[in-house]
Amino acid sequence: MEPNQSAAAVTAIRIVWEGRVQGVGFRAVVQSAATRHRVTGWVRNCPDGSVESCLFGVPAAIEQTLDDVSRARGIHIQSRRTSAAAIPAALPTTFEIRW
């Protein structure tokens, strides 16, 4: 996220990717794309084999992040579910891989 960006401009989305998204470097690709586009948040593996992420940033940066992930790992993605997420009082300042 841009340092001078207001919290009002921030969008928050939750994404669940399904397919062959574990064990193929998927979370690292999400983290790299998010960091490149100054999107903050987190990504983690889920017990059911999917990968879940929460992204915070301006809508254009989030879309660029998702486009990058699709280009890099689209062959592994069977489906992507996206929904609105709550914006926390204190926005994260980095993008992390959760274990």
HELIX and SHEET records of a PDB file:
HELIX    1   1 ALA A    7  ALA A    9  5                                   3    
HELIX    2   2 PHE A   26  ARG A   36  1                                  11    
HELIX    3   3 PRO A   59  ARG A   73  1                                  15    
HELIX    4   4 GLY A   74  HIS A   76  5                                   3    
SHEET    1   A 5 ILE A  77  ALA A  84  0                                        
SHEET    2   A 5 THR A  11  GLY A  19 -1                                        
SHEET    3   A 5 VAL A  51  GLY A  57 -1                                        
SHEET    4   A 5 THR A  40  ASN A  45 -1                                        
SHEET    5   A 5 PHE A  95  ARG A  98  1                                        
END                                                                             
